[in-house]
Amino acid sequence: MAELKDIDAAAERLDGAREFLHIAEKSTQLEALDEQVSEPGFWDDPEKAAEVSRQASNIRSTLTDFEAASTLLDDCRTALDLATDDPSFAEEADQNLKRLEAMLDQFEIESWFDGRFDEGDCIININPGSGGLEAQDWTDMLYRMYTRYCEQKGWKVHVLDLARGAEMVGLERASFQVEGHFAYGMLRSEVGVHRLVRISPTDLKARRHTTFAAVEVVPVLPDSVEVEIKDSDLNIDVYRSSGHGGQGVNTTDSAVRITHIPTGIVVTCQNERSQLQNKEWAMRVLRSKLYELEEQKRAEEMATLTGGKMANAFGSQIRNYVLYPYQLVKDLRSEWESNNPDAFLGGEIEDCILAYHRWHTAQQ
């Protein structure tokens, strides 16, 4: 049952949230962005307008949530005061306090994400390791796990490339964009190698197999971020799509494969109906990958100068999923674990993601 000391503690947490969420600064930023939106000719540049609108929407969402939390705090105090004369208000105070504490927890989680692109969208690429059909099936399982998680979060998923594996089992690769507030900040926890141990359904002798898949997460870059890409550095191929975009996709050479010759990065997109749309999406992914590559180089150079050591996150194993001979999912960084891999693979991964970020924040 809610008590005055609990409400006072929540009020103190809310004051702290006002500071680390930079509520005053965000209010000023929103006013400036709204002024831009109201300027004549604002929509003449659709891409810039969309970016400004997205920024304003994210800030407005934070301010609205903070205002709602402030209102809940007032409601808690009022209900507790009324409960002195009418005990039925005690339950209302308790319910409001629980809702407030849940909002405060979310504010504190968001405070972990102070990276340049943490609030924005991201692109996830999943590729199987060696292992043939088993690795392809594992890639498909991870794809379904992440898309189900995004559905639970209310985030939008835009498929860029899904290539079915040999004998129509699993996926040779998967690439999709996730659109949601703090999508990149949350999902960058998933970068690395994921290891599966189970009795393979593709093995007629029902033997235990260990297989791997690599997950890459890159931010969707706003147009204001410049990434130099020379036309002479690109090799662009078009081919017939094998995706699920509809009859028109499957009967024309609409799929696009772009190879960045200096780095060897290859990006494919085949989900859109037109070749032009697929090329635009592929270039968007390439920009993000090249930006991340340069950021990684800078980080490694800084680590060398300071005597530090940088882990190769994309090439390192981060999590084990054991389905046989016992049931266990374990994150090798945060030490978080669960004995319910079925629920985890069904998209219930938020506790693990938060455990990683809690661990990561403590390391800084």
RODO-2510 file (C-alpha; in nm, 4 decimals, decimal comma):
residues 364
     n   res          X          Y          Z
     1     m     0,0000     0,0000     0,0000
     2     a     0,1321     0,3451    -0,0943
     3     e     0,2721     0,5528     0,1896
     4     l     0,3876     0,9147     0,2085
     5     k     0,7544     0,8099     0,2207
     6     d     0,7091     0,6129    -0,1053
     7     i     0,5546     0,9124    -0,2788
     8     d     0,8308     1,1412    -0,1488
     9     a     1,0884     0,8960    -0,2873
    10     a     0,9140     0,8997    -0,6248
    11     a     0,9119     1,2801    -0,6188
    12     e     1,2868     1,2817    -0,5590
    13     r     1,3379     1,0437    -0,8530
    14     l     1,1216     1,2672    -1,0722
    15     d     1,3357     1,5716    -0,9827
    16     g     1,6410     1,3693    -1,0828
    17     a     1,4748     1,2760    -1,4119
    18     r     1,4106     1,6435    -1,4830
    19     e     1,7868     1,6972    -1,4732
    20     f     1,9185     1,3947    -1,6645
    21     l     1,6446     1,4177    -1,9282
    22     h     1,7348     1,7863    -1,9758
    23     i     1,3670     1,8860    -1,9717
    24     a     1,4339     2,2617    -1,9800
    25     e     1,6785     2,2294    -2,2719
    26     k     1,4392     2,0025    -2,4608
    27     s     1,1568     2,2546    -2,4228
    28     t     1,3785     2,5205    -2,5810
    29     q     1,4843     2,2807    -2,8596
    30     l     1,1233     2,1950    -2,9364
    31     e     1,0296     2,5623    -2,9674
    32     a     1,3131     2,6117    -3,2171
    33     l     1,2138     2,3050    -3,4192
    34     d     0,8479     2,4089    -3,4251
    35     e     0,9567     2,7484    -3,5589
    36     q     1,1416     2,5722    -3,8420
    37     v     0,8317     2,3689    -3,9269
    38     s     0,6203     2,6850    -3,9492
    39     e     0,8633     2,8619    -4,1865
    40     p     0,7506     2,9065    -4,5517
    41     g     0,9043     2,6485    -4,7814
    42     f     0,9849     2,4073    -4,4974
    43     w     0,8457     2,1109    -4,6923
    44     d     1,0362     2,1996    -5,0099
    45     d     1,3119     1,9695    -4,8894
    46     p     1,1174     1,6540    -4,7883
    47     e     1,4173     1,4658    -4,6457
    48     k     1,5291     1,7535    -4,4225
    49     a     1,1679     1,8193    -4,3224
    50     a     1,1208     1,4550    -4,2256
    51     e     1,4366     1,4631    -4,0101
    52     v     1,3304     1,7823    -3,8301
    53     s     0,9822     1,6395    -3,7775
    54     r     1,1280     1,3184    -3,6347
    55     q     1,3465     1,5145    -3,3912
    56     a     1,0501     1,7250    -3,2819
    57     s     0,8328     1,4167    -3,2387
    58     n     1,0928     1,2435    -3,0173
    59     i     1,1410     1,5526    -2,7979
    60     r     0,7653     1,6099    -2,7741
    61     s     0,7207     1,2469    -2,6678
    62     t     0,9751     1,2873    -2,3866
    63     l     0,8176     1,6112    -2,2655
    64     t     0,4677     1,4618    -2,2796
    65     d     0,5772     1,1577    -2,0789
    66     f     0,7475     1,3771    -1,8183
    67     e     0,4354     1,5918    -1,7860
    68     a     0,2241     1,2771    -1,7452
    69     a     0,4575     1,1556    -1,4703
    70     s     0,4280     1,4927    -1,2926
    71     t     0,0497     1,4679    -1,3092
    72     l     0,0616     1,1140    -1,1680
    73     l     0,2707     1,2383    -0,8756
    74     d     0,0083     1,5039    -0,7972
    75     d    -0,2674     1,2414    -0,8274
    76     c    -0,0810     1,0151    -0,5836
    77     r    -0,0576     1,2903    -0,3223
    78     t    -0,4227     1,3863    -0,3676
    79     a    -0,5474     1,0259    -0,3436
    80     l    -0,3366     0,9620    -0,0321
    81     d    -0,4778     1,2751     0,1353
    82     l    -0,8336     1,1695     0,0508
    83     a    -0,7671     0,8186     0,1805
    84     t    -0,7547     0,9629     0,5317
    85     d    -1,1332     1,0140     0,5179
    86     d    -1,2227     0,7560     0,2521
    87     p    -1,0151     0,4336     0,2512
    88     s    -1,1273     0,3565    -0,1067
    89     f    -0,8809     0,6215    -0,2319
    90     a    -0,5897     0,4194    -0,0897
    91     e    -0,6165     0,1730    -0,3789
    92     e    -0,6124     0,4589    -0,6311
    93     a    -0,3000     0,6028    -0,4689
    94     d    -0,1335     0,2623    -0,4863
    95     q    -0,2181     0,2142    -0,8561
    96     n    -0,1000     0,5624    -0,9481
    97     l     0,2263     0,5107    -0,7614
    98     k     0,2947     0,1852    -0,9466
    99     r     0,2331     0,3553    -1,2819
   100     l     0,4584     0,6437    -1,1787
   101     e     0,7398     0,4137    -1,0697
   102     a     0,7198     0,2271    -1,4010
   103     m     0,7539     0,5589    -1,5866
   104     l     1,0481     0,6594    -1,3680
   105     d     1,2170     0,3267    -1,4430
   106     q     1,1762     0,3981    -1,8158
   107     f     1,3208     0,7489    -1,7756
   108     e     1,6274     0,6059    -1,6045
   109     i     1,6707     0,3464    -1,8793
   110     e     1,6593     0,6189    -2,1445
   111     s     1,9242     0,8147    -1,9536
   112     w     2,1741     0,5409    -2,0417
   113     f     2,1435     0,6276    -2,4099
   114     d     2,3429     0,9432    -2,4717
   115     g     2,5055     0,8417    -2,7998
   116     r     2,4607     1,0579    -3,1068
   117     f     2,2155     0,8209    -3,2761
   118     d     2,0768     0,6276    -2,9783
   119     e     1,7303     0,7853    -3,0012
   120     g     1,6878     0,6961    -3,3675
   121     d     1,6190     0,4032    -3,5962
   122     c     1,8568     0,1228    -3,6822
   123     i     1,9321    -0,1417    -3,9424
   124     i     1,9867    -0,5026    -3,8358
   125     n     2,1762    -0,7503    -4,0522
   126     i     2,1863    -1,1201    -3,9617
   127     n     2,4205    -1,3640    -4,1370
   128     p     2,4689    -1,7372    -4,0719
   129     g     2,8026    -1,8841    -3,9769
   130     s     2,9318    -2,2092    -4,1214
   131     g     2,6934    -2,5007    -4,0845
   132     g     2,4735    -2,5080    -4,3924
   133     l     2,1039    -2,5672    -4,3291
   134     e     2,1422    -2,5560    -3,9520
   135     a     2,3059    -2,2118    -3,9592
   136     q     2,0447    -2,0828    -4,2029
   137     d     1,7653    -2,2056    -3,9768
   138     w     1,9324    -2,0323    -3,6814
   139     t     1,9432    -1,7070    -3,8801
   140     d     1,5692    -1,7403    -3,9433
   141     m     1,5053    -1,8022    -3,5715
   142     l     1,6951    -1,4861    -3,4763
   143     y     1,5093    -1,2860    -3,7413
   144     r     1,1747    -1,3983    -3,5957
   145     m     1,2945    -1,3285    -3,2415
   146     y     1,3851    -0,9686    -3,3217
   147     t     1,0754    -0,8932    -3,5288
   148     r     0,8523    -1,0278    -3,2515
   149     y     1,0360    -0,8128    -2,9978
   150     c     0,9833    -0,5081    -3,2195
   151     e     0,6123    -0,5888    -3,2442
   152     q     0,5912    -0,5998    -2,8645
   153     k     0,7625    -0,2586    -2,8453
   154     g     0,5312    -0,1094    -3,1052
   155     w     0,8257    -0,0452    -3,3377
   156     k     0,7863    -0,0648    -3,7142
   157     v     0,9933    -0,3170    -3,9130
   158     h     1,0759    -0,2510    -4,2770
   159     v     1,2273    -0,5568    -4,4475
   160     l     1,5156    -0,4748    -4,6818
   161     d     1,6436    -0,8177    -4,7797
   162     l     1,5365    -1,1712    -4,6913
   163     a     1,7107    -1,4450    -4,8869
   164     r     1,5740    -1,7958    -4,8388
   165     g     1,8323    -2,0663    -4,7797
   166     a     1,9074    -2,3802    -4,9751
   167     e     1,6151    -2,6223    -5,0008
   168     m     1,3983    -2,3303    -4,8755
   169     v     1,5203    -2,3907    -4,5193
   170     g     1,6013    -2,0875    -4,3074
   171     l     1,7635    -1,7683    -4,4343
   172     e     2,0927    -1,7051    -4,6090
   173     r     2,0751    -1,3475    -4,4815
   174     a     1,8295    -1,1007    -4,3327
   175     s     1,8374    -0,7227    -4,3357
   176     f     1,5670    -0,4956    -4,1958
   177     q     1,5189    -0,1462    -4,0607
   178     v     1,3661    -0,0911    -3,7175
   179     e     1,1835     0,2383    -3,6696
   180     g     1,1167     0,3402    -3,3105
   181     h     1,2215     0,5739    -3,0317
   182     f     1,5599     0,4524    -2,8947
   183     a     1,5602     0,1553    -3,1347
   184     y     1,9337     0,1883    -3,2018
   185     g     2,0187     0,2604    -2,8397
   186     m     1,8406    -0,0523    -2,7199
   187     l     1,9346    -0,2929    -2,9980
   188     r     2,3049    -0,2148    -3,0208
   189     s     2,3290    -0,4623    -2,7329
   190     e     2,2781    -0,7378    -2,9914
   191     v     2,5928    -0,6809    -3,1975
   192     g     2,8078    -0,9924    -3,2063
   193     v     2,8001    -1,3676    -3,2543
   194     h     2,5074    -1,5719    -3,1210
   195     r     2,5681    -1,9429    -3,0483
   196     l     2,2974    -2,2114    -3,0618
   197     v     2,3256    -2,5639    -2,9205
   198     r     2,0442    -2,8109    -2,9928
   199     i     1,9371    -3,1358    -3,1570
   200     s     1,9191    -3,0303    -3,5177
   201     p     1,5817    -3,0821    -3,6908
   202     t     1,7720    -3,0957    -4,0212
   203     d     1,9900    -3,3896    -3,9075
   204     l     1,8328    -3,7267    -3,9850
   205     k     2,0499    -3,8873    -3,7146
   206     a     1,9210    -3,6393    -3,4525
   207     r     2,2669    -3,5371    -3,3375
   208     r     2,3513    -3,2361    -3,1259
   209     h     2,4778    -2,9395    -3,3271
   210     t     2,6463    -2,6124    -3,2379
   211     t     2,5961    -2,3308    -3,4831
   212     f     2,6527    -1,9572    -3,5023
   213     a     2,5048    -1,6426    -3,6566
   214     a     2,6423    -1,2892    -3,6587
   215     v     2,4216    -0,9895    -3,5823
   216     e     2,5157    -0,6404    -3,6966
   217     v     2,3292    -0,3274    -3,5838
   218     v     2,4001     0,0115    -3,7416
   219     p     2,2200     0,3448    -3,6952
   220     v     2,0080     0,5002    -3,9661
   221     l     2,2004     0,8183    -4,0392
   222     p     2,0212     1,1513    -4,0695
   223     d     2,0857     1,3367    -4,3954
   224     s     2,2912     1,5954    -4,2075
   225     v     2,5664     1,3355    -4,1559
   226     e     2,8043     1,3396    -4,4504
   227     v     2,9573     1,0136    -4,5723
   228     e     3,1715     1,0403    -4,8851
   229     i     3,0947     0,7667    -5,1369
   230     k     3,2518     0,7922    -5,4820
   231     d     3,0608     0,6459    -5,7754
   232     s     3,3875     0,5000    -5,9021
   233     d     3,4158     0,2962    -5,5788
   234     l     3,0836     0,1201    -5,6370
   235     n     3,0010    -0,1932    -5,8319
   236     i     2,6230    -0,2133    -5,8758
   237     d     2,4540    -0,5343    -5,9917
   238     v     2,0845    -0,5962    -6,0533
   239     y     1,9192    -0,9357    -6,0496
   240     r     1,5818    -1,1014    -6,0182
   241     s     1,4380    -1,0825    -5,6713
   242     s     1,3668    -1,3944    -5,4683
   243     g     1,1855    -1,1971    -5,2007
   244     h     0,8215    -1,1842    -5,0972
   245     g     0,7396    -0,8410    -5,2354
   246     g     0,4801    -0,9675    -5,4817
   247     q     0,4530    -1,0940    -5,8350
   248     g     0,6018    -0,7781    -5,9848
   249     v     0,9129    -0,8158    -5,7725
   250     n     0,9710    -1,1739    -5,8666
   251     t     0,9406    -1,1270    -6,2451
   252     t     1,1704    -0,8249    -6,2959
   253     d     1,5378    -0,7519    -6,2300
   254     s     1,4511    -0,5234    -5,9386
   255     a     1,6921    -0,6513    -5,6727
   256     v     2,0116    -0,4502    -5,6230
   257     r     2,3535    -0,5541    -5,4943
   258     i     2,6066    -0,2792    -5,4224
   259     t     2,9720    -0,3628    -5,3572
   260     h     3,1933    -0,0926    -5,2082
   261     i     3,5215    -0,1850    -5,3726
   262     p     3,7708    -0,0213    -5,1269
   263     t     3,6215    -0,1932    -4,8195
   264     g     3,4614    -0,5004    -4,9739
   265     i     3,1298    -0,4208    -4,8048
   266     v     2,8372    -0,5759    -4,9914
   267     v     2,4790    -0,4553    -4,9458
   268     t     2,1704    -0,6071    -5,1061
   269     c     1,8081    -0,4987    -5,1146
   270     q     1,5244    -0,6758    -5,2933
   271     n     1,2078    -0,6082    -5,0984
   272     e     1,0839    -0,3035    -5,2924
   273     r     0,9047    -0,3315    -5,6258
   274     s     1,1292    -0,0968    -5,8205
   275     q     1,5009    -0,1132    -5,8854
   276     l     1,5310     0,2571    -5,7979
   277     q     1,3735     0,2075    -5,4546
   278     n     1,5952    -0,0923    -5,3814
   279     k     1,9031     0,1095    -5,4808
   280     e     1,8015     0,3968    -5,2511
   281     w     1,7559     0,1615    -4,9559
   282     a     2,0829    -0,0195    -5,0313
   283     m     2,2710     0,3122    -5,0427
   284     r     2,1172     0,4050    -4,7076
   285     v     2,2495     0,0836    -4,5541
   286     l     2,5907     0,1333    -4,7160
   287     r     2,6182     0,4869    -4,5724
   288     s     2,5492     0,3523    -4,2239
   289     k     2,7996     0,0690    -4,2596
   290     l     3,0757     0,2970    -4,3863
   291     y     3,0104     0,5433    -4,1049
   292     e     3,0295     0,2664    -3,8446
   293     l     3,3514     0,1370    -4,0018
   294     e     3,5145     0,4795    -3,9723
   295     e     3,3939     0,5181    -3,6135
   296     q     3,5404     0,1787    -3,5281
   297     k     3,8750     0,2770    -3,6828
   298     r     3,8821     0,5987    -3,4802
   299     a     3,8029     0,4094    -3,1604
   300     e     4,0801     0,1575    -3,2291
   301     e     4,3298     0,4358    -3,3015
   302     m     4,2353     0,6114    -2,9768
   303     a     4,2700     0,2851    -2,7851
   304     t     4,6192     0,2386    -2,9310
   305     l     4,7229     0,5909    -2,8319
   306     t     4,5900     0,5498    -2,4779
   307     g     4,7176     0,1945    -2,4363
   308     g     4,3658     0,0556    -2,4178
   309     k     4,2314    -0,2532    -2,5839
   310     m     3,9196    -0,2654    -2,7979
   311     a     3,7181    -0,5830    -2,8378
   312     n     3,6031    -0,6729    -3,1864
   313     a     3,2344    -0,6744    -3,0947
   314     f     3,1071    -0,8021    -3,4288
   315     g     3,3461    -1,0973    -3,4214
   316     s     3,2992    -1,1914    -3,0581
   317     q     3,0520    -1,4369    -2,9112
   318     i     2,8051    -1,2563    -2,6881
   319     r     2,5317    -1,5060    -2,6028
   320     n     2,4636    -1,8786    -2,5768
   321     y     2,1256    -2,0363    -2,6513
   322     v     2,1231    -2,3966    -2,5279
   323     l     1,8162    -2,6072    -2,6083
   324     y     1,9785    -2,9464    -2,5407
   325     p     2,0840    -3,1197    -2,3147
   326     y     1,9432    -2,8465    -2,0867
   327     q     1,7487    -2,5234    -2,1372
   328     l     1,9424    -2,2006    -2,0942
   329     v     2,0009    -1,8598    -2,2514
   330     k     2,3037    -1,6799    -2,1126
   331     d     2,4543    -1,3443    -2,2037
   332     l     2,8302    -1,3770    -2,1672
   333     r     2,8847    -1,0087    -2,0909
   334     s     2,6254    -0,9233    -1,8271
   335     e     2,5950    -1,2837    -1,6992
   336     w     2,2158    -1,2530    -1,7353
   337     e     2,0483    -1,5886    -1,7909
   338     s     1,7091    -1,7515    -1,8369
   339     n     1,5852    -2,1097    -1,8216
   340     n     1,3061    -2,0334    -2,0681
   341     p     1,4642    -2,0144    -2,4157
   342     d     1,1267    -2,0681    -2,5851
   343     a     0,9940    -1,7399    -2,4440
   344     f     1,3232    -1,5663    -2,5232
   345     l     1,3208    -1,6805    -2,8854
   346     g     0,9562    -1,5725    -2,8952
   347     g     1,0680    -1,2126    -2,8502
   348     e     1,0797    -1,1725    -2,4711
   349     i     1,4338    -1,0339    -2,4733
   350     e     1,3955    -0,6947    -2,3065
   351     d     1,5193    -0,8054    -1,9629
   352     c     1,8392    -0,9355    -2,1235
   353     i     1,8871    -0,6161    -2,3247
   354     l     1,8406    -0,4010    -2,0137
   355     a     2,0800    -0,6215    -1,8166
   356     y     2,3432    -0,5642    -2,0851
   357     h     2,2991    -0,1862    -2,0782
   358     r     2,3032    -0,1838    -1,6986
   359     w     2,6286    -0,3817    -1,7097
   360     h     2,7735    -0,1636    -1,9874
   361     t     2,6926     0,1577    -1,7978
   362     a     2,8668     0,0220    -1,4883
   363     q     3,1842    -0,0421    -1,6919
   364     q     3,2145     0,3237    -1,7944
***
